[in-house]
Amino acid sequence: MGIDALICGNDLLAIGAMRTLRRQGIRIGAEVAVAGWDDIPEAAYAEPGLTTVSADLAALVDAALDRLEARIAGADEPAVVRLVPHRLHQRASTQRA
């Protein structure tokens, strides 16, 4: 096939990609690893289970609101990188058999 892995911007895209790969006869996990982002409930029940990342949404919202409040208050600060806690949920979609 030529690719080893797909990292998708969200879990719905990853589940769709897994469906398309299966239709092509490609074994998810064994031939191509697939991972998503956002840990929707369906990720755990996908076939195979989807590896995904869940972010601490409360921390993400707090960071965004802090930045928005600063901009509203007139702060003209350069862009900053702010990391929020996250967790990797490793499932069968990335595990080589």
Backbone hydrogen bonds, N-H to C=O, Kabsch-Sander energy under -0.5 kcal/mol:
donor,donor_aa,acceptor,acceptor_aa,energy
6,L,33,A,-2.5
8,C,6,L,-0.6
8,C,35,A,-2.9
11,D,37,W,-1.0
14,A,10,N,-1.7
15,I,11,D,-2.9
16,G,12,L,-2.2
17,A,13,L,-2.5
18,M,14,A,-2.5
19,R,15,I,-1.9
20,T,16,G,-2.2
21,L,17,A,-2.7
22,R,18,M,-2.6
23,R,19,R,-2.1
24,Q,20,T,-1.2
24,Q,21,L,-0.6
25,G,22,R,-2.0
26,I,21,L,-2.4
28,I,26,I,-0.7
29,G,32,V,-2.9
29,G,93,S,-0.5
30,A,28,I,-0.7
31,E,27,R,-2.9
32,V,27,R,-1.4
33,A,4,D,-2.8
34,V,93,S,-2.0
35,A,6,L,-2.3
36,G,51,T,-2.4
38,D,53,V,-3.1
43,A,40,I,-1.9
44,A,40,I,-0.5
44,A,41,P,-1.0
45,Y,41,P,-0.6
45,Y,42,E,-0.5
46,A,42,E,-1.1
50,L,43,A,-2.7
51,T,34,V,-0.8
52,T,89,H,-1.8
53,V,36,G,-0.6
54,S,87,R,-2.7
56,D,85,P,-2.8
57,L,55,A,-1.3
60,L,56,D,-2.2
61,V,57,L,-2.7
62,D,58,A,-2.4
63,A,59,A,-2.3
64,A,60,L,-2.2
65,L,61,V,-2.9
66,D,62,D,-2.6
67,R,63,A,-2.0
68,L,64,A,-2.4
69,E,65,L,-3.0
70,A,66,D,-2.0
71,R,67,R,-2.1
72,I,68,L,-2.6
73,A,69,E,-2.1
74,G,71,R,-1.3
75,A,70,A,-2.7
82,R,80,V,-0.5
87,R,54,S,-2.5
89,H,52,T,-3.3
89,H,87,R,-0.5
90,Q,88,L,-0.8
91,R,89,H,-0.5
93,S,49,G,-2.4
94,T,91,R,-1.6
95,Q,92,A,-1.4
96,R,94,T,-0.7
